[in-house]
Amino acid sequence: MSTEDTSRPPLPPFTRETALIKVQKAEDAWNTCDPDRVALAYSEDSVWRNRADFLSGRPMIREFLKRKWAKELDYRLRKELWAFTGNRISVRFEYEWHDDAGFWFRSHGNEQWEFDAQGLMRRREASINDIPIQEAERNFRWPRPVSI
């Protein structure tokens, strides 16, 4: 196993500076829409609630992300640190995407994250609401990065 599989700095306990770094790294990774890369930030036994989906384990998370980004096209995301303490971080986020029929949406949500000692996320709770928007109402128009 590589170091990337076993440790994801910054590590808890978080300071404001390290929590901001962790949030930015998550935003950058999710904006690649690369399920294999993103899944490595979660512990092998990570537990998720994403909307009404309950997931357990990195393989299940990876498959969920593949389905997500096959449906949510031209995905662009912004995350903002909301709060932090010890090994937990709370963020608010917005992302924009369209479906295969060309209808655009802005999704708003909150996430609570809990990390293990190696900085891997072992728990993620996400509440998300979608709002239909017109293409002209989009805020996030930057080119999607290639996998880093």
C-alpha positions in Angstrom: 0.0 0.0 0.0 1.3 3.4 -0.9 1.6 6.3 1.6 -1.3 8.0 -0.4 -3.5 5.0 0.6 -2.6 5.2 4.3 -2.2 8.9 5.1 -3.9 12.1 3.9 -2.3 15.2 5.5 -3.2 17.5 7.1 -3.9 15.2 10.0 -6.2 15.9 13.0 -6.5 17.6 15.4 -7.3 20.4 13.0 -6.4 24.1 13.4 -8.2 26.8 11.3 -5.3 26.7 8.8 -5.2 22.9 8.4 -9.0 22.7 8.2 -9.0 25.2 5.4 -6.3 23.2 3.6 -8.3 20.0 4.1 -11.5 21.6 2.6 -9.5 23.0 -0.4 -8.0 19.6 -1.1 -11.4 18.0 -1.0 -12.8 20.7 -3.4 -9.9 20.3 -5.8 -10.2 16.5 -5.8 -14.0 16.4 -6.3 -13.7 18.9 -9.2 -11.6 16.3 -11.1 -14.7 14.0 -11.1 -12.2 11.1 -10.8 -13.9 8.4 -8.6 -10.7 6.5 -8.2 -8.7 9.5 -6.9 -11.5 10.8 -4.7 -12.2 7.5 -3.1 -8.6 7.3 -1.8 -9.4 10.1 0.7 -11.8 7.8 2.6 -10.9 5.0 5.0 -11.4 1.5 3.7 -14.4 1.2 6.2 -15.7 4.7 5.7 -19.4 5.2 6.3 -21.5 7.8 4.3 -24.9 9.2 4.2 -25.4 11.1 1.0 -28.9 12.4 0.7 -30.9 9.1 1.1 -28.1 6.8 0.2 -26.2 5.0 2.9 -22.8 3.6 1.9 -20.1 1.6 3.6 -16.6 1.0 2.4 -14.3 2.5 -0.2 -15.4 0.2 -3.0 -19.1 1.2 -2.5 -18.1 4.9 -2.4 -16.1 4.6 -5.6 -19.1 3.0 -7.4 -21.4 5.7 -6.1 -19.1 8.4 -7.4 -18.9 6.8 -10.8 -22.7 6.8 -11.0 -22.9 10.3 -9.7 -20.6 11.8 -12.3 -22.1 9.8 -15.1 -25.4 11.6 -14.2 -24.2 15.0 -13.0 -22.4 16.3 -16.2 -20.1 19.3 -16.3 -19.9 19.2 -12.5 -18.3 22.3 -10.8 -18.1 22.6 -7.0 -17.2 25.1 -4.3 -16.8 24.1 -0.6 -16.5 26.5 2.3 -15.3 25.7 5.8 -18.1 26.2 8.3 -16.7 24.8 11.6 -14.0 22.4 12.9 -12.9 20.8 16.1 -10.5 17.9 16.9 -11.0 15.4 14.1 -14.2 16.9 12.6 -14.9 19.4 9.9 -18.2 20.9 8.8 -18.6 22.5 5.3 -21.3 24.1 3.2 -21.1 23.7 -0.5 -22.7 24.5 -3.8 -22.2 22.7 -7.1 -23.7 23.0 -10.6 -24.3 20.3 -13.1 -26.6 19.3 -15.9 -28.4 16.1 -16.8 -28.2 14.3 -20.1 -31.2 16.3 -21.4 -29.3 19.5 -20.8 -31.3 20.7 -17.8 -29.1 22.6 -15.3 -29.2 22.4 -11.5 -27.5 24.1 -8.6 -27.1 21.8 -5.6 -26.7 23.3 -2.1 -25.7 21.3 0.9 -23.9 20.7 4.2 -21.4 18.0 5.1 -20.0 16.8 8.4 -16.8 15.0 8.2 -14.9 12.8 10.7 -11.3 11.7 10.2 -9.1 9.0 11.5 -5.6 9.6 12.8 -4.2 9.2 9.3 -6.4 12.0 7.9 -8.7 9.6 6.0 -12.3 10.4 6.2 -14.1 7.7 8.1 -17.5 9.3 8.2 -19.4 11.7 5.9 -22.9 13.0 6.4 -24.3 15.0 3.5 -27.6 16.8 3.2 -28.2 18.2 -0.3 -31.0 20.1 -2.1 -31.2 20.7 -5.9 -32.6 23.8 -7.5 -33.3 23.9 -11.3 -31.5 26.8 -13.0 -31.2 28.2 -16.5 -27.8 27.8 -18.1 -27.5 31.6 -18.1 -27.8 31.6 -14.3 -24.7 29.5 -13.8 -22.0 30.9 -11.5 -19.3 28.2 -11.9 -17.8 28.3 -15.4 -14.1 27.5 -15.1 -12.6 24.6 -17.1 -12.7 21.4 -15.2 -9.2 20.4 -14.1 -7.5 17.3 -15.3 -6.8 14.7 -12.6 -3.9 15.9 -10.4 
